[in-house]
């Protein structure tokens, strides 16, 4: 059963509509302070206080521990609460868990990035677009503007106790071989990885890893990496660089005949992947780039059935782009890729 401490945490998260419990108040105080003082970390730090970075990282670690405790509470609650209580309270705790996944990843991102434009405080969002309580206050602190659709999703019919970790891309991620990513710097490893060729978004991720790694996030569960969100702040320059330098280098490294004469196992997938690199990408119309200057791409493994985790991926990516001044995003999806169309539609 739930422990007394876990029950106390649950009560403090949903204390009163306009009066937070101790845990919720601590979460909000940490998050507000970390946002307000984020310029003391970054690359390079812009605050005059030389000790500010150490203090900021200490509070960031405290905030991350509180978020992790709350996520574990959600997992424990799903596993141990009675059915009637679970279905009454799960939607609220599920919402808080998803919001804290995104908030924690955003704080981790703030700790390793240089904010070149003021973090937008979300003043352009209509007041009616926000809910009350802890969820609404956390929503107001994430700089996602009027992206209200991301905050309103019904909880899953069958609650899951799966624990997730959402974080920015680390340098080790670019070196390690992740099967669903489908990108490798070693030509010998390419064939082995592409024999398990991922869907179209997985192949496109290579350009983000090379040209825009600072806007890439990884979702992990107990089985390892299971999702990603990648973005480019200035899509026009990113696409020009991709087509003029990244793609030619990839095509030179992986010639069209690489997929021929290999083992039969996974041969079709290998040929399809190599063909993808040698297919000219479609140009993005200028009106789209003017109205939506940033490019985003998201994907999750088939085992991720909880749309809340995907929503958290989108929230942290949009927050990171918005914090550096982006005013709109677009994604590229083939009209024949029903899986990706369904994925983005579920995000709203």
C-alpha positions as CSV (number, residue, x, y, z in Angstrom):
1,X,0.0,0.0,0.0
2,X,0.9,3.7,-0.2
3,X,3.0,4.9,2.6
4,X,2.0,7.8,4.9
5,X,4.6,10.0,3.2
6,X,3.3,9.2,-0.3
7,X,-0.3,10.1,0.9
8,X,1.0,13.4,2.3
9,X,2.7,14.1,-1.0
10,X,-0.5,13.5,-2.9
11,X,-2.5,15.8,-0.6
12,X,0.2,18.6,-0.9
13,X,0.1,18.5,-4.7
14,X,-3.7,19.1,-4.7
15,X,-4.2,21.0,-1.4
16,X,-6.6,23.8,-2.2
17,X,-7.4,25.7,-5.4
18,X,-5.6,28.9,-4.3
19,X,-3.4,27.5,-1.6
20,X,-0.6,25.0,-2.3
21,X,0.8,22.4,0.0
22,X,4.5,22.3,1.0
23,X,5.6,20.1,-1.8
24,X,3.8,22.0,-4.6
25,X,5.0,25.3,-3.1
26,X,8.6,24.1,-3.1
27,X,8.3,22.9,-6.7
28,X,7.0,26.3,-7.8
29,X,9.6,28.3,-5.9
30,X,12.5,26.3,-7.3
31,X,11.1,26.5,-10.9
32,X,10.6,30.3,-10.7
33,X,14.0,30.9,-9.2
34,X,15.7,28.7,-11.8
35,X,14.0,30.5,-14.7
36,X,14.8,33.9,-13.3
37,X,18.5,33.1,-12.7
38,X,19.2,30.9,-15.7
39,X,21.6,33.5,-17.2
40,X,24.1,32.6,-14.4
41,X,24.7,29.2,-16.1
42,X,24.6,28.8,-19.9
43,X,27.5,28.8,-22.3
44,X,29.0,31.3,-21.6
45,X,27.5,32.6,-18.3
46,X,26.3,36.2,-18.6
47,X,25.6,37.0,-14.9
48,X,28.3,38.9,-13.0
49,X,28.1,36.6,-9.9
50,X,30.8,34.0,-10.2
51,X,29.2,31.7,-7.7
52,X,25.8,32.0,-9.3
53,X,26.3,28.9,-11.5
54,X,27.1,26.7,-8.5
55,X,24.1,27.9,-6.6
56,X,21.9,27.5,-9.7
57,X,23.0,23.9,-10.3
58,X,22.4,23.0,-6.6
59,X,18.8,24.3,-6.8
60,X,18.3,22.6,-10.2
61,X,19.4,19.3,-8.6
62,X,16.8,19.8,-5.8
63,X,14.1,20.5,-8.3
64,X,15.0,17.4,-10.3
65,X,14.8,15.2,-7.2
66,X,11.3,16.7,-6.3
67,X,10.2,15.9,-9.9
68,X,11.5,12.4,-9.7
69,X,9.7,11.8,-6.4
70,X,6.4,13.0,-7.9
71,X,6.9,10.8,-11.0
72,X,7.5,7.8,-8.6
73,X,4.4,8.7,-6.7
74,X,2.4,8.5,-9.9
75,X,3.9,5.1,-10.6
76,X,3.2,3.8,-7.1
77,X,-0.3,5.2,-7.1
78,X,-1.2,3.3,-10.3
79,X,0.3,0.1,-8.8
80,X,-1.2,0.2,-5.4
81,X,-4.4,2.4,-5.2
82,X,-7.8,0.8,-5.2
83,X,-9.6,0.9,-8.5
84,X,-12.2,3.4,-7.5
85,X,-9.7,5.9,-6.0
86,X,-7.3,5.3,-8.9
87,X,-9.8,6.3,-11.6
88,X,-11.0,9.3,-9.6
89,X,-7.6,10.8,-9.0
90,X,-5.4,9.4,-11.8
91,X,-6.2,12.1,-14.4
92,X,-4.9,14.9,-12.0
93,X,-1.8,13.0,-11.0
94,X,-1.1,12.0,-14.7
95,X,-1.3,15.7,-15.7
96,X,1.1,16.7,-13.0
97,X,3.6,14.0,-13.9
98,X,3.6,14.9,-17.6
99,X,4.1,18.6,-16.8
100,X,7.0,17.9,-14.4
101,X,8.7,15.6,-17.0
102,X,8.7,18.6,-19.4
103,X,9.6,21.1,-16.7
104,X,12.5,19.0,-15.4
105,X,13.9,18.5,-19.0
106,X,13.6,22.3,-19.6
107,X,15.6,23.1,-16.5
108,X,18.3,20.6,-17.5
109,X,18.4,22.3,-20.9
110,X,18.7,25.7,-19.3
111,X,21.7,24.5,-17.4
112,X,23.7,23.8,-20.6
113,X,22.5,26.4,-23.0
114,X,23.0,30.1,-23.6
115,X,19.7,31.9,-23.8
116,X,20.3,34.5,-26.6
117,X,16.9,36.1,-26.3
118,X,14.7,36.8,-23.2
119,X,12.7,33.9,-22.0
120,X,9.1,34.7,-23.0
121,X,6.9,34.6,-20.0
122,X,3.8,33.4,-21.9
123,X,2.0,36.8,-21.6
124,X,0.6,36.3,-25.0
125,X,-1.4,33.3,-23.8
126,X,-5.1,34.0,-23.0
127,X,-5.9,33.7,-19.3
128,X,-8.8,31.3,-20.1
129,X,-6.3,28.9,-21.7
130,X,-4.8,28.0,-18.4
131,X,-6.2,25.8,-15.7
132,X,-6.1,26.4,-11.9
133,X,-4.0,24.8,-9.2
134,X,-0.4,23.6,-9.5
135,X,-0.9,22.4,-13.1
136,X,-1.9,25.9,-14.3
137,X,1.0,27.6,-12.5
138,X,3.5,25.2,-14.0
139,X,1.9,25.7,-17.4
140,X,2.3,29.5,-17.1
141,X,6.0,29.0,-16.3
142,X,6.8,27.0,-19.4
143,X,7.3,29.5,-22.3
144,X,5.0,27.7,-24.9
145,X,2.7,30.6,-25.6
146,X,-0.7,29.6,-26.9
147,X,0.1,26.0,-27.6
148,X,-3.0,25.1,-25.5
149,X,-3.8,21.8,-27.3
150,X,-0.8,20.2,-25.7
151,X,-2.3,20.7,-22.3
152,X,-5.7,19.1,-22.9
153,X,-5.6,15.4,-23.5
154,X,-7.7,12.7,-21.8
155,X,-5.7,10.3,-19.7
156,X,-5.2,6.7,-21.0
157,X,-8.1,4.4,-20.5
158,X,-5.7,1.9,-18.8
159,X,-3.3,3.8,-16.5
160,X,0.3,2.7,-16.7
161,X,2.9,2.7,-13.9
162,X,5.8,3.0,-16.4
163,X,8.5,5.4,-15.2
164,X,10.0,7.8,-17.8
165,X,13.0,10.1,-17.9
166,X,13.1,13.1,-20.2
167,X,16.4,14.9,-20.7
168,X,18.4,16.9,-23.3
169,X,20.8,15.1,-25.6
170,X,24.2,14.3,-23.9
171,X,27.5,14.1,-25.8
172,X,27.6,10.3,-25.0
173,X,24.3,9.9,-26.9
174,X,26.0,11.0,-30.1
175,X,28.7,8.4,-29.7
176,X,26.6,5.5,-28.6
177,X,24.7,3.4,-31.1
178,X,21.0,3.7,-30.6
179,X,19.1,1.2,-32.8
180,X,16.0,3.2,-33.3
181,X,18.0,6.3,-34.3
182,X,19.4,4.6,-37.4
183,X,22.5,6.9,-37.6
184,X,26.1,5.9,-37.3
185,X,29.4,7.5,-38.1
186,X,31.1,4.2,-38.9
187,X,30.4,2.8,-42.3
188,X,30.7,-0.8,-41.0
189,X,28.1,0.0,-38.3
190,X,25.7,1.5,-40.8
191,X,24.7,-1.8,-42.3
192,X,24.2,-3.4,-39.0
193,X,22.0,-0.6,-37.7
194,X,20.1,-0.1,-40.9
195,X,19.3,-3.7,-41.1
196,X,16.8,-2.7,-38.4
197,X,15.9,0.4,-40.4
198,X,13.7,2.8,-38.5
199,X,10.9,4.8,-39.9
200,X,11.4,8.0,-41.8
201,X,11.8,10.3,-38.7
202,X,14.6,8.1,-37.4
203,X,16.7,8.6,-40.6
204,X,16.1,12.3,-40.6
205,X,17.4,12.6,-37.0
206,X,21.0,12.5,-38.2
207,X,21.0,16.0,-39.6
208,X,19.7,17.3,-36.2
209,X,22.4,15.5,-34.3
210,X,25.0,17.1,-36.5
211,X,23.6,20.6,-37.1
212,X,21.3,21.3,-34.1
213,X,22.1,19.0,-31.2
214,X,21.3,21.8,-28.7
215,X,17.6,21.3,-29.4
216,X,17.4,17.6,-29.1
217,X,15.7,15.7,-26.3
218,X,15.7,12.0,-25.4
219,X,12.9,10.0,-23.7
220,X,13.9,6.9,-21.8
221,X,12.0,4.2,-20.0
222,X,13.2,1.1,-18.1
223,X,14.2,-0.4,-21.5
224,X,16.4,2.5,-22.6
225,X,15.8,5.3,-25.2
226,X,12.3,5.1,-26.5
227,X,11.6,8.5,-28.0
228,X,13.1,11.8,-29.2
229,X,12.3,15.4,-30.0
230,X,14.5,17.4,-32.3
231,X,14.3,21.0,-33.5
232,X,16.1,23.7,-35.4
233,X,15.7,27.3,-34.2
234,X,16.3,28.8,-37.7
235,X,14.9,26.3,-40.1
236,X,15.9,28.2,-43.3
237,X,19.6,28.2,-42.4
238,X,19.4,24.6,-41.0
239,X,17.9,23.3,-44.3
240,X,20.4,25.1,-46.4
241,X,23.3,23.7,-44.4
242,X,21.7,20.2,-44.5
243,X,21.4,20.3,-48.3
244,X,24.8,21.9,-49.0
245,X,27.1,20.1,-46.6
246,X,25.5,17.4,-44.5
247,X,23.7,15.5,-47.2
248,X,26.6,15.5,-49.7
249,X,28.9,14.1,-47.0
250,X,26.5,11.4,-46.1
251,X,26.0,10.5,-49.7
252,X,29.8,10.3,-50.3
253,X,30.2,8.1,-47.2
254,X,27.2,5.8,-48.1
255,X,27.1,5.4,-51.9
256,X,24.0,4.1,-53.7
257,X,25.4,0.7,-54.3
258,X,26.0,0.1,-50.5
259,X,22.7,-1.7,-50.2
260,X,23.4,-4.2,-53.0
261,X,25.1,-7.5,-52.7
262,X,24.7,-7.7,-48.9
263,X,23.1,-10.3,-46.7
264,X,19.5,-11.1,-47.4
265,X,18.5,-10.4,-43.8
266,X,17.2,-6.8,-43.7
267,X,18.3,-6.2,-47.3
268,X,15.2,-4.4,-48.3
269,X,15.4,-2.1,-45.3
270,X,19.0,-1.3,-46.0
271,X,18.4,-0.4,-49.7
272,X,15.4,1.7,-48.7
273,X,17.5,3.6,-46.1
274,X,20.4,4.2,-48.6
275,X,17.9,5.3,-51.2
276,X,16.5,7.8,-48.7
277,X,19.8,9.6,-48.3
278,X,20.1,9.9,-52.1
279,X,16.6,11.3,-52.6
280,X,16.4,15.0,-53.0
281,X,14.4,16.5,-50.1
282,X,11.4,18.6,-51.0
283,X,11.9,22.4,-50.7
284,X,9.9,24.2,-48.0
285,X,7.9,27.2,-49.3
286,X,9.1,30.6,-48.2
287,X,5.7,31.6,-46.8
288,X,5.9,28.6,-44.4
289,X,9.4,29.6,-43.3
290,X,8.4,33.2,-42.7
291,X,5.4,32.3,-40.6
292,X,6.9,29.3,-38.8
293,X,10.7,29.9,-38.6
294,X,11.5,26.7,-36.6
295,X,11.5,23.1,-37.6
296,X,10.6,20.3,-35.2
297,X,10.5,16.5,-35.4
298,X,9.3,14.0,-32.8
299,X,9.0,10.2,-32.6
300,X,8.5,7.5,-30.1
301,X,9.0,3.7,-30.1
302,X,5.9,1.5,-30.6
303,X,6.1,0.5,-26.9
304,X,5.3,4.0,-25.8
305,X,1.5,3.9,-25.5
306,X,1.2,6.8,-23.1
307,X,0.4,9.9,-25.1
308,X,1.4,11.9,-22.0
309,X,5.1,11.1,-22.5
310,X,4.9,12.2,-26.1
311,X,3.1,15.4,-25.0
312,X,5.9,16.1,-22.5
313,X,8.5,15.7,-25.4
314,X,6.7,18.3,-27.4
315,X,6.3,20.7,-24.4
316,X,10.1,20.7,-23.6
317,X,11.1,21.1,-27.2
318,X,8.7,24.0,-27.8
319,X,9.7,25.6,-24.5
320,X,13.4,25.5,-25.5
321,X,12.7,27.0,-29.0
322,X,10.4,29.6,-27.5
323,X,12.9,30.6,-24.9
324,X,15.3,31.6,-27.6
325,X,12.7,33.6,-29.5
326,X,11.0,31.3,-31.9
327,X,7.5,32.4,-32.8
328,X,6.2,29.3,-34.6
329,X,7.2,25.8,-35.7
330,X,6.4,23.3,-38.5
331,X,7.2,19.7,-39.2
332,X,7.6,17.7,-42.4
333,X,5.5,14.6,-42.8
334,X,4.9,12.4,-45.8
335,X,1.2,12.2,-46.7
336,X,1.7,8.4,-47.0
337,X,3.2,8.0,-43.5
338,X,0.0,7.2,-41.6
339,X,1.9,6.4,-38.4
340,X,3.5,9.9,-38.1
341,X,0.3,11.6,-39.2
342,X,-1.5,9.8,-36.4
343,X,1.3,10.6,-33.9
344,X,1.2,14.3,-34.6
345,X,-2.6,14.3,-34.6
346,X,-2.8,12.8,-31.2
347,X,-0.6,15.7,-29.9
348,X,-3.1,18.2,-31.3
